[in-house]
Amino acid sequence: MIDKQLTALLKLSSIFVFGLMTLPTVSKELPKSEGQQLVNTYCTACHNTGRIKHGLGYDADDWLAISQSMIDLSAVPEQRDQLIEYLAAHYPPNDDRKPNLVSGEATINFKEWVVPTLGQRSRDPVEDVHGNIWWVGQWGDILGRIDPKTNAMKEYALPTGAKPHSVTIGPDNSVWYTGNKNGTMGLLNPETGEIKEYPMPDPAAKDPHTAVFDQDGLLWFTLQQSNKVGRLNHETEEIKLVDMPTERSRPYGIKVAENGEIYVACNGSNCLVKLDPKTMATTEIKLPHADTHVRRLDIDSTGKIWYVNSGRGRLGVYNPANGEIKEWPSPSGPKSHPYALAVIDDIIWYNESGMRPDPLVRFDPKTETFQSWPIPSGSFYAGIARHIRPTQDGNLLIHQSATNRIILVEIGD
């Protein structure tokens, strides 16, 4: 009976099929009781059970809401109800990784959109010059667009196996994505849906990750596992690559300074790396403590480089003018794993991805004070933000990929 119902369900969810074919099933043993097989069938098709066991935990209503944001089980309601009953019984709410939320005077408002295709792992929203919000669905080979004025959404199919990691808007409002699994940079024509791919010139350059345009219209991008940084000249279609100075540095976030210099975060080593925009020569900036790892970084109006010390649960700043480095403990401590980061009007915004729920944190460098809020997914909390980017009017774009949500954070006065 289950096989027949599963066959019907597969017709409803192409993303679910992808998960079954490409990802591991079970990584940790589940409690043995009625409903276990359904978790193995549905939940672990796209992620391992560690995501369930180490999450926030939910009651039945929230487990139902979470499941509906990931996969459509309306064709098999009996199995859906049994699955939810099992999850609520064995994984109820817990405080295992409760954040230290800090109150303050700043105000924000979260506006959410649930993207159309379930299970795609929507992420990295960014705004174009017309105010449209673009995202990528990494597991679904999708590039999407939201019109926030009408809430209309459109999804574009990318080449199978691209597994886009991020989307970047060019100075001419062009739409680019990083093909994280097929070793390409991709350019979308929104009018026709046509995709032009730019393959890496080196087979060792396998995983374009995060990208940013410089003042000359050149597209710079990191390749985390390949330990390289690339530069694409759209006019000549030439791609140049350079290795990071230290092996297994795992370049992650990337930003362009006002003087054109490129700064890269090291997710595998205690460093930042500066690149000369003309020669691509690299200069490594060693950060204190060997267990320092940096996911993302950004630059304030004075040229200081702000970064999240994910390995030590701290927020840091590097001053290129004098080499000074300073760090502050994040409110939720050394295991808070700060992840995404953006600077808006010299206020620092980042999230603590090691906590449940995932908090959005505000830091004012003038007063050296923090404030934080839990990031919602509708009426519940699930997932983490992996990229934060400002809008043209000074707000923030974030996401909760686990629940297929793109989120606008409206910042009060």
NORZI-V465600 format. One record per residue. N is the residue number from 1. RES is the residue in one letter. PSI is psi in degrees with one decimal (999 if undefined). NEAR is the number of other C-alpha atoms within 8 Angstrom. D_LAST is the distance of its C-alpha to the last C-alpha in Angstrom with 1 decimal. Layout:
n:res:psi:near:d_last
N:RES:PSI:NEAR:D_LAST
N:RES:PSI:NEAR:D_LAST
This chain:
n:res:psi:near:d_last
1:M:-43.6:4:57.4
2:I:-40.2:5:54.3
3:D:-40.4:6:55.4
4:K:-42.0:7:55.7
5:Q:-35.9:10:52.3
6:L:-39.0:8:50.7
7:T:-41.4:8:52.4
8:A:-39.2:9:50.8
9:L:-37.4:12:47.4
10:L:-29.9:10:47.7
11:K:-21.2:7:48.0
12:L:-18.1:7:44.5
13:S:98.4:11:42.7
14:S:-29.7:8:43.4
15:I:-38.1:12:40.8
16:F:-40.0:12:42.7
17:V:-44.9:9:45.9
18:F:-43.2:10:44.3
19:G:-41.9:11:43.3
20:L:-36.1:11:46.9
21:M:-26.9:6:48.4
22:T:-17.5:6:46.4
23:L:155.4:9:44.8
24:P:158.5:11:46.5
25:T:-72.1:11:47.2
26:V:129.8:9:47.2
27:S:-26.3:8:46.3
28:K:143.1:7:46.6
29:E:136.1:6:48.9
30:L:153.8:6:47.6
31:P:136.0:6:48.8
32:K:105.9:5:52.0
33:S:175.7:6:51.9
34:E:127.7:7:51.8
35:G:-15.4:10:48.9
36:Q:-42.6:12:49.1
37:Q:-33.2:7:50.6
38:L:-36.6:10:47.9
39:V:-44.1:10:45.3
40:N:-36.3:11:47.5
41:T:-47.5:8:47.8
42:Y:-53.0:8:44.3
43:C:-47.0:11:41.7
44:T:5.0:13:43.5
45:A:-29.3:14:44.1
46:C:-18.6:13:40.7
47:H:159.8:11:39.9
48:N:167.9:14:41.9
49:T:-13.8:13:42.0
50:G:-32.1:8:40.2
51:R:-34.0:8:37.0
52:I:-47.6:9:38.0
53:K:-29.8:8:39.4
54:H:16.6:6:36.6
55:G:-170.5:8:33.7
56:L:-29.6:13:31.8
57:G:145.5:11:34.5
58:Y:160.9:11:34.1
59:D:179.2:9:35.9
60:A:-40.8:10:37.8
61:D:-42.4:7:35.1
62:D:-35.9:10:32.6
63:W:-38.1:12:35.4
64:L:-45.0:9:36.3
65:A:-40.9:8:32.7
66:I:-46.5:10:32.6
67:S:-36.5:9:36.0
68:Q:-20.0:9:35.2
69:S:-7.8:12:32.4
70:M:-39.6:11:35.0
71:I:144.4:10:38.4
72:D:108.8:12:39.9
73:L:18.1:10:42.5
74:S:-22.2:6:43.1
75:A:-15.8:8:46.6
76:V:67.0:9:47.6
77:P:-34.1:8:46.2
78:E:-43.5:6:48.7
79:Q:-39.8:9:47.8
80:R:-47.8:10:44.1
81:D:-38.6:8:44.5
82:Q:-38.7:10:46.8
83:L:-46.4:12:44.4
84:I:-41.0:11:41.5
85:E:-41.4:10:43.8
86:Y:-47.8:12:44.8
87:L:-42.8:11:41.4
88:A:-35.1:13:40.2
89:A:-40.8:7:43.4
90:H:-18.7:7:43.3
91:Y:65.8:10:39.6
92:P:174.2:10:37.9
93:P:142.8:8:34.5
94:N:166.4:6:34.6
95:D:26.3:7:32.6
96:D:-37.0:6:34.3
97:R:46.7:9:31.2
98:K:129.1:8:28.6
99:P:160.3:12:25.5
100:N:94.9:6:24.2
101:L:132.3:11:20.7
102:V:126.4:9:18.6
103:S:163.5:6:16.3
104:G:-172.5:6:13.2
105:E:-16.1:4:10.1
106:A:149.8:7:7.6
107:T:144.6:7:7.5
108:I:164.1:8:9.0
109:N:136.1:8:11.6
110:F:126.9:9:14.9
111:K:126.1:8:16.9
112:E:148.7:10:20.5
113:W:132.4:8:23.6
114:V:121.0:9:27.0
115:V:156.1:10:29.1
116:P:-46.9:6:32.5
117:T:117.8:6:35.0
118:L:153.3:13:35.1
119:G:10.2:15:35.7
120:Q:-13.5:14:34.6
121:R:63.0:13:32.0
122:S:140.6:16:29.2
123:R:170.0:18:27.0
124:D:47.3:14:25.2
125:P:146.4:16:23.1
126:V:150.1:14:22.2
127:E:139.4:12:21.1
128:D:-178.5:10:23.5
129:V:-18.5:6:23.2
130:H:1.7:5:23.4
131:G:0.2:9:20.6
132:N:148.8:11:23.2
133:I:125.7:12:22.7
134:W:146.9:13:25.8
135:W:167.0:15:27.1
136:V:143.4:17:30.5
137:G:95.9:15:32.5
138:Q:-43.0:13:34.4
139:W:-10.7:12:37.1
140:G:4.7:11:37.7
141:D:54.8:16:38.0
142:I:141.3:14:35.3
143:L:128.2:13:32.7
144:G:161.2:12:30.3
145:R:136.5:11:27.9
146:I:133.4:11:25.3
147:D:102.7:11:24.3
148:P:-16.0:9:20.9
149:K:-35.6:4:21.6
150:T:-11.3:5:24.9
151:N:11.1:8:24.6
152:A:141.1:7:28.0
153:M:144.2:10:29.1
154:K:136.7:7:32.0
155:E:139.8:9:33.8
156:Y:134.7:8:36.1
157:A:128.2:8:39.0
158:L:166.8:9:39.4
159:P:137.6:7:42.7
160:T:129.8:6:44.0
161:G:2.3:7:43.4
162:A:-40.6:13:40.6
163:K:66.2:14:38.2
164:P:134.0:16:35.1
165:H:-29.2:15:32.8
166:S:163.4:13:30.0
167:V:141.4:18:29.0
168:T:138.2:10:28.0
169:I:129.5:12:27.4
170:G:168.0:10:29.5
171:P:-20.9:7:28.9
172:D:15.8:5:30.9
173:N:17.0:8:28.9
174:S:156.7:10:31.7
175:V:116.3:12:31.2
176:W:149.2:12:32.7
177:Y:158.1:13:33.3
178:T:119.1:15:35.0
179:G:90.7:16:38.2
180:N:-22.9:14:38.1
181:K:-13.2:11:41.5
182:N:13.6:10:43.5
183:G:46.8:13:42.8
184:T:158.8:15:41.2
185:M:138.3:13:38.4
186:G:146.2:12:37.9
187:L:125.0:11:36.9
188:L:136.5:11:36.2
189:N:104.4:10:37.1
190:P:-24.7:7:34.8
191:E:-39.2:4:37.2
192:T:-17.2:5:40.3
193:G:2.1:9:39.1
194:E:140.8:7:41.4
195:I:132.5:10:40.7
196:K:124.5:7:42.0
197:E:141.3:8:42.4
198:Y:99.0:8:42.7
199:P:150.8:7:44.8
200:M:139.8:11:44.7
201:P:-9.4:7:47.7
202:D:125.0:5:48.5
203:P:-17.0:6:49.4
204:A:-10.8:5:47.9
205:A:92.5:12:44.4
206:K:-18.0:14:43.7
207:D:70.0:14:40.0
208:P:136.3:17:37.3
209:H:-74.6:14:34.1
210:T:141.5:14:30.8
211:A:156.7:13:30.7
212:V:144.1:11:28.8
213:F:143.9:12:29.8
214:D:-175.8:10:30.4
215:Q:-19.2:6:30.3
216:D:7.2:5:33.9
217:G:13.0:9:33.3
218:L:141.0:11:35.0
219:L:116.7:12:33.9
220:W:144.4:13:33.9
221:F:151.5:13:34.1
222:T:155.5:17:35.0
223:L:97.3:18:37.9
224:Q:-61.7:13:37.4
225:Q:-28.1:9:40.8
226:S:-13.0:10:42.6
227:N:42.5:14:41.1
228:K:163.9:14:40.6
229:V:139.5:13:38.1
230:G:161.8:12:38.8
231:R:125.5:11:38.3
232:L:125.9:11:38.9
233:N:108.4:11:39.9
234:H:-36.0:8:39.4
235:E:-41.5:4:41.8
236:T:-11.0:5:44.6
237:E:20.4:8:43.8
238:E:134.0:7:44.5
239:I:127.5:10:43.0
240:K:143.7:8:43.4
241:L:147.8:8:43.0
242:V:141.3:8:42.9
243:D:148.8:7:43.4
244:M:150.2:12:41.2
245:P:-34.2:7:42.9
246:T:135.6:6:43.2
247:E:145.6:6:44.6
248:R:32.8:8:42.5
249:S:-26.6:13:39.2
250:R:67.6:14:37.7
251:P:133.7:17:35.2
252:Y:-94.9:16:32.0
253:G:154.0:12:28.7
254:I:138.2:16:29.0
255:K:158.4:11:26.8
256:V:127.3:11:27.7
257:A:165.8:10:27.0
258:E:-30.5:6:26.6
259:N:5.4:4:30.3
260:G:-11.6:10:31.3
261:E:146.7:11:32.2
262:I:131.1:12:31.8
263:Y:136.0:12:30.6
264:V:139.9:14:31.6
265:A:142.1:16:30.9
266:C:110.2:17:34.1
267:N:-8.2:12:34.0
268:G:2.8:10:37.6
269:S:166.0:14:37.9
270:N:73.2:15:36.2
271:C:160.6:14:35.3
272:L:155.4:13:33.1
273:V:131.5:13:35.0
274:K:135.4:12:34.6
275:L:138.6:11:36.4
276:D:125.0:11:37.7
277:P:-21.0:8:36.7
278:K:-49.0:4:40.2
279:T:-15.6:5:42.6
280:M:16.1:8:40.6
281:A:141.3:6:41.9
282:T:143.5:10:40.1
283:T:121.0:8:39.1
284:E:134.9:9:38.4
285:I:107.8:8:36.1
286:K:132.9:7:37.2
287:L:152.8:9:34.7
288:P:147.5:6:35.9
289:H:123.5:6:37.5
290:A:-25.6:6:39.5
291:D:13.4:8:37.6
292:T:131.6:14:34.4
293:H:136.9:14:33.3
294:V:119.9:19:30.3
295:R:-56.2:16:28.9
296:R:163.8:13:26.0
297:L:164.1:17:24.6
298:D:172.2:11:22.2
299:I:132.3:12:22.0
300:D:-177.4:12:19.4
301:S:-17.7:7:19.5
302:T:-1.5:5:22.4
303:G:2.0:10:24.5
304:K:144.3:11:24.3
305:I:112.9:12:25.0
306:W:139.5:13:22.9
307:Y:156.7:14:24.8
308:V:126.4:17:25.2
309:N:86.1:15:28.6
310:S:-35.4:14:29.4
311:G:-28.5:11:32.9
312:R:1.5:11:31.9
313:G:47.9:16:28.5
314:R:160.5:15:26.7
315:L:134.2:13:23.9
316:G:163.6:12:25.5
317:V:138.3:11:25.2
318:Y:130.6:11:28.0
319:N:105.2:11:28.3
320:P:-22.9:9:30.8
321:A:-37.1:4:31.4
322:N:1.2:5:33.2
323:G:3.5:7:33.5
324:E:139.4:7:31.5
325:I:132.7:9:30.3
326:K:143.5:7:28.1
327:E:152.8:8:27.1
328:W:138.5:7:25.2
329:P:133.0:9:26.3
330:S:149.9:11:24.0
331:P:-34.4:9:23.2
332:S:7.5:12:25.8
333:G:-171.9:9:28.5
334:P:-19.3:11:31.0
335:K:13.2:10:31.4
336:S:-20.2:14:27.8
337:H:68.5:15:28.4
338:P:143.3:17:25.1
339:Y:-79.2:15:25.3
340:A:157.6:14:22.7
341:L:143.8:16:20.3
342:A:149.0:12:17.8
343:V:125.2:12:16.0
344:I:120.3:10:12.8
345:D:39.5:7:11.9
346:D:17.9:9:14.4
347:I:137.2:10:12.7
348:I:129.7:13:15.5
349:W:133.4:12:15.3
350:Y:175.1:14:18.7
351:N:157.8:13:20.7
352:E:90.3:14:23.7
353:S:-13.8:13:26.2
354:G:-4.0:10:29.0
355:M:158.8:14:27.5
356:R:112.1:15:27.8
357:P:166.3:13:25.4
358:D:115.0:17:23.6
359:P:146.6:15:20.4
360:L:128.4:12:17.3
361:V:136.9:12:16.6
362:R:132.8:11:13.8
363:F:127.8:11:15.4
364:D:109.9:11:14.2
365:P:-25.9:9:17.4
366:K:-40.7:4:16.9
367:T:-9.4:5:17.2
368:E:43.8:7:19.0
369:T:150.5:7:17.2
370:F:155.5:11:16.7
371:Q:146.5:12:14.9
372:S:155.4:11:16.2
373:W:144.5:9:16.5
374:P:137.0:10:19.7
375:I:121.2:9:19.7
376:P:160.9:9:21.4
377:S:84.5:11:24.1
378:G:-127.1:6:24.2
379:S:-1.8:6:25.4
380:F:-178.3:7:26.6
381:Y:125.5:13:25.7
382:A:137.5:15:27.8
383:G:-179.2:10:27.8
384:I:156.4:10:25.8
385:A:132.3:14:23.5
386:R:-8.2:10:25.5
387:H:139.3:12:23.3
388:I:129.1:14:19.5
389:R:143.7:11:18.6
390:P:154.7:12:15.6
391:T:173.4:10:15.4
392:Q:-27.6:7:15.6
393:D:18.2:4:12.1
394:G:20.1:9:10.5
395:N:-173.9:11:10.9
396:L:144.2:12:13.8
397:L:126.1:14:17.3
398:I:-170.3:16:19.4
399:H:164.4:16:22.6
400:Q:90.0:16:25.0
401:S:-28.8:14:28.3
402:A:-26.5:12:30.4
403:T:18.6:14:29.3
404:N:41.3:17:28.9
405:R:134.1:14:25.3
406:I:135.6:17:22.7
407:I:130.4:12:19.1
408:L:124.9:11:15.9
409:V:108.9:12:12.9
410:E:119.7:10:9.8
411:I:127.0:10:6.7
412:G:168.9:7:3.8
413:D:999:4:0.0
